[in-house]
Amino acid sequence: MVYEPVIGLEIHVELSTRSKMFCGCQVQFGGEPNVRTCPVCLAHPGALPVMNRQAIRYLTRIALSLDCEISAKSIFHRKNYFYPDLPKGYQISQYDQPYAVEGHVNVGVHGKMHKIGIERVHQEEDTAKNIHAGESGRIAGSLYSLIDFNRSGTPLVEIVTKPEITSPQVARAFLNKLKNTLQYLDVSDCNMEEGSLRCDANISVRRVGETELGVKTELKNMNSFKYIEKGLTQEISRQIDLLESGEKVVQQTVHFDVTSGEISSLRSKEFAHDYRYFPEPDLVPLIVSDEFVEEVRAEMPELPETRALRYMDTLGLPEYDAEVLTASRELADYYEACLEHFKDAKTVSNWVMGELLGYLNATGQELSACKVAPESLAALLTLVTSGKVSANVGKDVFAEMCDTGKSPEEIIDEKGLTQISDESELEALIDTAISGNPSQVEQYRAGKEQVIGFFVGQVMKATQGRANPKLVNELLKKKLTG
């Protein structure tokens, strides 16, 4: 019996505004607990919320980037539940009249394009942060819990997909693309370790060919896309095993343990009526004019897909290069900054994708920590293409630039790495290589021309890679044929 998964995602994004959603307290990660608070975000009696206009601008950017329909009128609701991290006893959110609906994102996986529908995008506020004292950092098994209210009231956007995701791999690809888009929009740093981007997944399975959705479970608060993919895979397998053995899937919230790879039950899954939504009486409806939407649209930055097309159309880059370079805004900005000083788009692309990303992957560094500024890489490329150093030496120089932060000229001068292009000096080395290897000379003159690579290697070895390879080839051909 063959089953297929049906996945829907709920993504929460903390916005990078300076102040909270309904008060003037500063938004900032970390710091001393419970100092960025006020009567509004601590829910003191009589304190009234005031909407953050910048948060609505950011919300609009997100809705436009997801091709959503923006509602002319939306309202806030009180979502009631009683957790210790919720000082009011309810969260200000949106329910049946959200800010934006009916968007979509196109995601390519293994050569196939998937259109993922966006059901809704709405604004709400974040809760406080629970800190559980114990080895796991989770409430189960903890000795006690503390609460930091600094995060309470931070602007939070919820993005809800339609149940149209067909595999854990497509879910991961969608999340990567969404994160990249949000960073391009400059609305959030999307730091999952700090909780700026969080994701819950709703999963059900059904027999292939059926149209009714199965009973869903919710996978909560995964902190990396890799573990979301693994958790989804494990939960899908668990549900199929239950159905195959004649048991039923129970609607509940589950947890994926990244260490053991096991799924465990947290609690029964809530329904919407459990939250007893009702309109927030202290906030007026949010009315959005066409002029406001167009104003935000005009300030939208170039998004990844558009930027990749520009790289292909204007710079002549292959599709693969364009996709890699635009996979993060920071990398694309670095690439373009380098192009300002060195105009060969493909050469810069090769070095950024090969040497720069190779170094970052090998060392585990972030691009922001890289010691090589774009203009320094451009300076090195100028030295390589002008023939002052060979490409191979240039790669070694780049690695040292990454390690030390020194300029390419400084490293080349210190180590005497300037490329040797003096014909008389090279001819002397070539004569030594030819006289010392008569059998290879005979092979070349008998028609085995690829043997010339052996002689080039001998000269490069003698010069520690500093010989001009093009000139060495030319001189060798003259001497070997003579």
N, C-alpha and C positions, 0 to 999 in steps of 0.2 A: 504494500500500500504506500503510495507516494504522497507526501505532504509538501506544502509550500508555506513559508513564513510570510506574515504581514506585519510590517513594522511602521510605527509612527513615532516621531521624535518631538520632545518638548525641550527647547533650548532657552536658557535664561542668560541674559547678557547684562552685566553691570556697565552702565554708561560712564564715560570719563568726564563727567561734568565736575565743576569745581565745588558745587554744593549739592545737598541732598534733594530728593524729589519734592518734599513739601515743607522744607525749612532751610535756613541759611547755614547749617553746619557743614563743615568742610568734608569732602570725600577724599579719603586717602587710605591706602592699605597699611596695616601694621600700626606701630606706635603704642604708646601707653594706653591700656584699656579704659574705656568709659570716660574719655575726655572730650570727644567730639560729639557732644549731645546737647539737647536743649529741651524745654518743656514739650515741644511738638513731637520730636522723635522718641521721647520717653513717655508720651501719652499722658501728660499731666492734665487734670481736669480743666476744661475751658480753653485749652490750647487748640488753635485752628490751623489746618493745613493751607498752604498757598502753593499753587502749581509752579514748577520750574520750567520756564519757557525754553531754555536751552535743551533740556531733556526732550521736549516735544520736537524740536528741530532735529535732534539726533534720531528720534523715533521715525520721523518723516523720511530721513535719509535711508534708514533701513527698509522702510516700506517701499520706497521708490526703487531701491536696488533689487528687491525681490519681485518687482513688477506687480505690486498689490494695488487693489482699489482702496483709496483712502476715503473714509467716511467723513461726510461734511459735519456730522454730529456724532460724538461718542460720549459715554458717561462712565464715571467711576462707581465701583461697587465696594461694599464691605464683604470680604470673604472671611467668615468666622471660623476660627479654630483656636484651641487653647493650648499652645505650646509655650514653654518658658521664654523662648527667644522672640516672642511676639508681644511687646508691651501693651498694645491696645486690646489684645484679645481678638483682633481681626487684622487682616491685611487690606490696604487700599489697592484694589486691582480693577480690572474691567471684565465684564461677563458677557451679557448677550448683545451689547453694542460696542464691539471692540473698535480700535482705531483703524485697522486695515484688515482686509480679507482678500482671498482668492488670488494669491500670487503663485509663482513657480520658480524653480531652479532646475537648470539642465546640467546633468552630471554624466560624464563619460567614464565607463568602467570596462576594461578589456575590449575596447573598440566598439562598445554598444552604448548608445545614449539613453539615459533615463530622465524622464521629466517628473520631478517631484513637486507635487502641489503644496502650496502653503495655505493652510486653512485660515490662520489669523495671526496678526502681530499686534500685541497690545502692551500698554504701559502699566507698571505697578511699582511697588516699593519692595526693597529687600528686607529680610528679617535681621535680627541680631545674630551673633555667632556663638554657638555652643562650644565649649572647650571641655572635653571629657578627659578626666585624669585616669590613665591606664595605658597599658602597653599598646593596644590596638588603636587608641584614639577614637574609638567608637563608644556609644553609650553602653553596649553590652559588655559587662565585665568591668566597667569603670567604677572607681571608688566614689567619685563625686564629679559634679559638673559645675563649670563656671560660665558666666555669660558676659560677653563684650558687646555693648550696645553701639559701639562706633559705627558698625556697618548698618545698623537699623535705619531704614529710610533712604538708603542709597537707591538712585533711579535704576530700575530693572526693567528690561524689555523681554517679554516672552514671545518666542517664535514657535508656532505649532504647525507641524507638517500634517498633511493628510496621510491616512494609512496606506501609503502607496510604495513604500520602500520594500524591495523584494529580497534583500540579502544583507547580512552584516557588512559585506564589502561595499555595497552601495551606500549603506548608512555612513560608513567611515569616509567614503569619498565625498558625500554630501556635506558632512561636518567640516572636512578640510576646506572645501570650497567656501562654505559659509564663513568660517573663521577668517579666511583670506579676504573675503569681501568686506567683512566688518572692520578689519585692520586697514584696508584701503580707504574706507569711509572715515576713519579716524574718530570713531565713536566709542571704541573700547580697546583696551590693550589685549583682551581675550586671554589673559593669563589664567590657565586652568588650575595651576598650583595655588594661586591666590584666590581662586573662586570667582574670577571675573567672567568666566564662561563655564556654565554647568549644563549637564544634559541628562534628561530622563528619557527612557525608551519604553514604549508600549509594544508588547509582542504577543502575537497569537499565531497559531498554525491552523491550516485547514487542508482537506484533501484537494489535490489538483483538480480543477474544473468546477469546484464549488464557488459560489458567490457570497454566501453568508460568512461573516467574520466569526472566528472562533472566540473562546473566552480569553481575555487578555490578562497579562500580568505586567507590572511596571518595574523596570530595572532602574534603581535610583542612584543619582549623585556619583556617576563615574568620573574619575579625574584625568582620564586620557583617552584619546580616540582609539588607541591600540587596545585598551582594556574594554572599551565599549564594544568593539568588534568581537573580542574574545567572550565577553559576557553574553552578548546576543547569541553567539554560536552555541554556548553552553545551555542557555535557557531554551533555545529552539530544540536542541537535542533532548532536554528534560521533558518538554511538553509532548514531543513525539513519542518518547518512551512511555509516558503516562497513557496516551491514547491507544497505543499499540497493546498495552496490557489491560485495556478495558476500563481504566480509571478516567476520572474527569479532571480537567484543569480548573483550579480554583482561582477566582479573581483576587489577586493579592499584590502587595508590594514585596519585591525580592531584592536580595543583595548578592553580588558576585564577589567572592573572596579572591583577590588577585594572586594570593600566595598558594592557596590550595586548589584554585580553579573550580570551587564548588559554589552552587547556588543555595541560598538559605532564605526562609520566609522571614519578613520583618513584621508585617501586619496586614490585615484585610484592606483591600483597596477601597478608597473613599469614592462615593458618587457625588455629583454636583450638588444634589439636594442636601448632602451632609454638611455643606458649608453655609447653608442658609443665606445665600447672597441677597443683599438688598441695596438699593442705590445709596451712595454716600451723600448724606444730607448736607455736609459741610463744604462740598465742592460743586460749583456750577457745571453744567454740561460743557464739554470741550468742543467748541465750534471752530472749524478750520476753513478758511476761505481759499478759493482758487489762487488768489494772489500770493498767499503764504506758501502754498505748495509749489508754485512756480518759482518763487524766490529761493526756496530750498533746492529745487531741481537745478537752478542756475549755479549754485555753489557746490554741486556734487563733483567730487574728483573723478578722474578717469578710472574706471573699474578694470579688474584683471583681464576680462575677455576683450574689452576694447583696446587695452594696452597691448595685448598679445597680437591682435590683428594689425595694429600700427607697426609693431616690430617686423611683422612679415611683409606688410605692404610697403612701408616707407624705408625700412632698413634692410629688407631682403633676407631676413633670418629664416631658417627652416622652422616649421611648426614646433618641433621638439624643443629647440632653443627658446622660442618665444614662451612656451608653456613653463619651462623650468625657470626662466628669468622672472616671470611674473607670478611665480608661486608664492612670493611674499613681496609686500610693498617695499620693504627695506632693501631686498636684493635688487629689485627693479630700479629703485632710486640710486643704488650704488653703481649699477651698470650704466645708467644714463649720466651720472656724474663723471664716470671714467670716460665716456664718449665725448664729453665736452673738451677733453684734453688730448684724446687720441681717436681719430675719426673712423678707423676701420672697424665697423660694427661686428663682423664675424670673428675677427681676431680677439676683440675684447670679450665677446661671448664665449669663445673657446677657453680663454684664461679664467674667466669668472666661474664658468661651470666646471672646468677641470681642476685648475690649481687652487682657486679660492675655496670652492665648495669642498674639494678634496681635503684641504687642510682643516677646514672647520669640522668636517665629519670625523676626521682622524683624531682631532684634539677635543671634540665635544664642545667647542666654543660656539657662542652666538656671534652673528655678524657684527652686532653692536660692540663687541669686545675686541674685534679684529684691529690689529695695530697698523694695518696697511690702508691708508686713505686712498680713495679713488684716484686722486692725482698722482700718487706715488706709483700705483700700478700702471697708470698711463705713461709715466716717465720710464719705467722699466720696459714697457712695450716699445717705446721709441728707441731705446738703446738696442733692443733685440732686432728690430726691423732695419735699423741703420747699420747693423753689422758690428757694432762695438762689442757685443757679447753674443754667443750662440744661443739658440733656443734652449738647449739642455742646461747650459750654464745659467741662463735666465731663470729657469725653474728652480735651480738651487738657490739663486739669489732671492727669489720670491719667498721661499720657505724661511730663509734667514730674516727677511723683512718682517714676516709674520711673527717670528720668535722675538726679534729685538726692537722692531719699530724703526730701524735705521733706513735711510734712503738708499735706493739702488746704487747711486753713484758712490756713496760712502762705502758700501760693502765691496763693490767692484774694485775701488782704489785700494782698500785695506788688504784685499786678498790677491791683488794682481790678476784679476780675471778678465782683463780686456782681451777681446778676440784677436788672434794673430792673423794678420792679412798681408804681412810682408812676404813677397814671393821668394826672395832669396833665402829667408829663414825656413820657409816651408819646403823649398826645393831640397835643401840639405837634409831635412827629415825624411822626405820622400825617397831620396837617393839611398839613405840608410835602410829604409824598409824594403826597397827593391833589391838591393845587393844582398840582404840577409835572407831573402825568400825566393830563390831562383825557381823552385818547382811551381809556385803560384804564378810567377811571371810566365812560365811556359804554358800553364793552363789558360791564362788570359789571352796570350797570343795565339793559342790554338782555337780560340773562339768562345771560351767560357768567360764571358764578359762580367758575370756577376761576381767574379773573384775580386773585382775592384773594391767591393765592400770590405774585404779583408784588409787591403792596404789602407783604406780610409780609417779603419779601426785602429791600425797600427800607429798612424799619425795622430789620431785623436788621443790615443792612450799616452803617446810621448808628450803631448802638450796639455794633458789633463783636461781635455775637452775644449781647449781654447782656440784650436785651429779653425779657420773659416772653412766650413765643410764644402761650400760651393767652389771655392777657389782650389781646395785640395783635390776635388774631383777633376777639375779642368786640368790641373798640372799633372795629375796621375795619368790621365788619358794620353796626354802629349808624350810623356816619358815611356809609358808602357807600349804604345804603338810605335814609337821611334826605336 
